[in-house]
């Protein structure tokens, strides 16, 4: 049993390291640009989008999604334990938010959260992705979509009666992502939050 527990901890730790890979920092560095010195100063795909354009922004978005999915896939292939799978996904999210490679700083977590969702519930992921696109098209605020969709995802887990560990985790994910968006909430209230296609703040 102890061996299994140690192996589970190793899988969870691997999930954290996967989530910690700061693609939003590394990709711009190819052009010798530290994205933390531009726009919102965040390493997320949205700031890369604003700083280096849609192509690289979308590329980073896909890579950040892939981190979450890869962490879940690793756990699913090695452990038949929903709790370990959930904790590995949570570790990946926390890795993105608090990367060991960036002195425990990082992004907001929305894209990596979507990646975790893709790994555990592809059907809900598809609906969530559609909602993200629609909300951004309507409001032109990525942050609004990033906060609203996790709440709707959590509601979907309970409404569809998915396994309790996943449903409870979806609530925790939503809370963590919203907390990371507190600076965006303040800017929204001050009407200084940049819109997609608008000027950076």
C-alpha atoms as one frame of an Amber mdcrd trajectory, in Angstrom:
protein
   0.000   0.000   0.000   2.840   2.379   0.853   4.403   1.700  -2.543   1.140
   2.564  -4.259   0.860   5.772  -2.220   4.401   6.793  -3.148   3.700   6.074
  -6.811   0.516   8.148  -6.611   2.494  11.035  -5.133   5.019  10.748  -7.954
   2.218  10.925 -10.535   0.742  13.983  -8.825   4.193  15.595  -8.691   4.642
  14.851 -12.402   1.313  16.578 -13.031   2.599  19.651 -11.228   5.814  19.708
 -13.262   3.897  19.313 -16.520   1.600  22.168 -15.537   4.612  24.270 -14.559
   6.027  24.367 -18.097   5.580  28.089 -18.891   4.819  28.020 -22.607   3.547
  31.597 -22.458   7.006  32.613 -21.281   9.110  30.233 -23.403   7.491  30.831
 -26.817   7.960  34.638 -26.767  11.545  34.097 -25.559  12.302  32.622 -28.992
  11.952  36.230 -30.198  13.865  37.462 -27.131  10.672  38.917 -25.657   9.781
  38.566 -21.996   5.997  38.743 -22.141   5.922  39.597 -18.441   7.086  43.105
 -19.366   4.163  43.707 -21.716   0.430  44.198 -21.392  -0.936  42.636 -18.211
   2.446  41.078 -17.400   0.814  37.669 -17.383   2.319  34.608 -19.110  -1.075
  33.379 -20.288  -2.171  32.946 -23.875  -4.248  36.143 -23.816  -1.249  38.346
 -23.079   0.808  36.512 -25.696  -2.080  37.105 -28.120  -2.018  40.832 -27.425
   1.775  41.096 -27.433   2.779  38.864 -30.358  -0.428  38.376 -32.289  -3.213
  35.811 -32.727  -1.110  32.996 -34.192   1.275  32.716 -31.254  -1.490  33.447
 -28.773  -3.574  30.554 -30.070  -0.479  28.335 -30.180   0.237  29.011 -26.501
  -3.454  28.463 -25.710  -3.308  25.016 -27.327  -0.077  24.145 -25.506  -1.544
  25.225 -22.164  -4.586  23.049 -22.815  -2.278  20.173 -23.745  -0.515  20.430
 -20.364  -3.697  19.722 -18.481  -4.734  16.901 -20.792  -1.298  15.272 -20.671
  -1.275  15.315 -16.868  -4.696  13.637 -16.768  -3.694  11.095 -19.422  -0.607
  10.174 -17.412  -2.697   9.609 -14.294  -5.376   7.652 -16.134  -2.832   5.358
 -17.750  -1.010   4.592 -14.524  -3.603   4.761 -11.748  -7.163   3.445 -11.561
  -8.108   5.898  -8.841 -10.401   8.901  -9.466  -8.950  10.778  -6.491  -5.387
  10.486  -7.824  -6.571  11.574 -11.276  -8.334  14.591  -9.770  -5.303  15.527
  -7.657  -3.012  15.205 -10.679  -5.250  17.583 -12.608  -5.293  19.971  -9.672
  -1.503  19.772  -9.467  -1.238  20.649 -13.166  -3.492  23.661 -12.640  -1.468
  24.826  -9.638   1.722  24.251 -11.619   0.490  26.626 -14.300  -0.577  29.197
 -11.714   2.558  28.840  -9.574   5.303  27.503 -11.808   8.420  26.196 -10.104
  10.328  27.479 -13.147   9.142  31.067 -12.629   9.638  31.435  -8.875   6.121
  30.105  -8.300   4.434  32.729 -10.430   2.358  31.920 -13.483  -0.862  32.321
 -15.406  -4.547  32.458 -14.540  -5.170  28.753 -15.238  -8.189  28.873 -17.561
  -6.560  27.102 -20.525  -4.867  24.439 -18.406  -8.163  23.940 -16.598  -9.794
  23.320 -19.976  -7.087  20.761 -20.693  -7.846  18.914 -17.476 -11.523  19.033
 -18.410 -10.753  17.540 -21.829  -9.031  14.634 -20.093 -11.846  13.800 -17.674
 -14.982  14.895 -19.551 -14.529  15.500 -23.304 -18.252  16.146 -23.801 -18.353
  18.906 -21.188 -15.082  20.254 -22.599 -16.669  20.661 -26.028 -19.575  22.615
 -24.568 -17.196  24.709 -22.474 -15.022  25.542 -25.482 -18.067  26.653 -27.472
 -19.169  28.845 -24.569 -15.693  30.378 -24.276 -15.757  31.354 -27.950 -19.310
  32.724 -27.760 -18.683  34.793 -24.632 -15.489  36.252 -26.086 -17.254  37.094
 -29.345 -20.108  38.776 -27.472 -18.178  40.616 -24.754 -14.644  40.705 -26.257
 -13.399  40.015 -22.733 -11.339  36.836 -22.353 -11.383  37.255 -18.578 -15.183
  37.202 -18.477 -15.259  33.907 -20.370 -12.486  32.545 -18.147 -14.571  33.190
 -15.037 -18.080  32.361 -16.237 -17.307  29.083 -17.998 -15.694  27.299 -14.990
 -18.848  28.051 -12.973 -21.037  26.591 -15.732 -18.720  23.588 -16.019 -19.090
  22.871 -12.295 -22.869  23.132 -12.638 -22.742  20.710 -15.594 -20.804  18.110
 -13.587 -23.484  18.063 -10.913 -26.402  18.281 -13.346 -25.045  15.330 -15.325
 -24.336  13.404 -12.098 -20.681  12.764 -12.870 -18.459  11.004 -10.281 -18.406
  12.994  -7.049 -14.583  13.497  -6.964 -14.758  15.122 -10.407 -17.803  17.215
  -9.517 -16.234  18.511  -6.299 -12.957  19.167  -8.105 -14.787  21.224 -10.738
 -16.005  23.548  -7.975 -12.484  23.883  -6.572 -11.100  24.574 -10.051 -13.696
  27.306 -10.586 -12.850  28.925  -7.239  -9.090  28.859  -7.895  -9.460  30.282
 -11.395 -11.746  33.088 -10.217  -9.358  33.963  -7.381  -6.538  34.240  -9.923
  -8.730  36.632 -11.908  -9.200  39.115  -9.046  -6.961  41.688 -10.818  -9.165
  41.302 -13.902 -12.302  41.762 -11.795 -10.879  45.007 -10.435 -10.089  46.218
 -13.953 -13.565  45.243 -15.140 -15.112  47.296 -12.340 -12.820  50.199 -13.222
 -13.668  49.710 -16.923  -9.959  49.439 -17.703  -9.879  45.745 -18.622  -8.565
  45.412 -22.190 -10.843  43.813 -24.737  -9.708  41.512 -27.521  -8.969  43.795
 -30.441  -8.590  46.790 -28.150  -5.650  48.455 -26.468  -3.735  46.683 -23.724
  -3.914  47.956 -20.183
